[in-house]
């Protein structure tokens, strides 16, 4: 779908006898950005699609295609998400199934990846551990994490592994740039039950990554996590609002630590 959009962008531009520079001015981007869009190295945003549809009177052609493309699973989304994550100054995570990858210990990561269907588990564990290096850079990003209480209760990798994982959460929560809060089950139904997501603030603005199940890999395929990258400003705002609503259900940091400690002791 994204390749089709890239093709149509070039086709519509040439039919109108327009240069890349003129389209760049229309979209308020650099000339090189048009080249990347037309070569499917970058993806047209909903706002850019709307500008093209209005300027070229397409009847909503690009907006419709971008809407469908953005709703689909694209294996490259995860790789792009990792690069955005590395550049982010602020990362906000809501998780209701697993301890977030940035806070996983090796044994927990190994068990979770094996459960997810990865066939190259050790390679993926290494990749996940290397991603955590961004927490040690200077200056480190601000990391705010909201975790559903049930995540603390599932003994991923067994009780001993889970106890060490919970201890790790307690240790990292002492860092001034990391805030971990637990949303208790007693909060009842809330917006977060629709699914996990992440918000990342980079120099160009805010981007969301929405987790979703990816297809199970075949024997000769690499494991690629499922998900969708959200770059449209309007849709990203909905996730920012959703995060704030979920946060209202969370326990304060001190009470969250106490809950993690109780669950850790139950695992030992």
Order of alpha helices (4+ residues) and beta strands (2+ residues): alpha-alpha-alpha-alpha-alpha-alpha-beta-alpha-alpha-beta-alpha-alpha-beta-beta-beta-beta-alpha-alpha
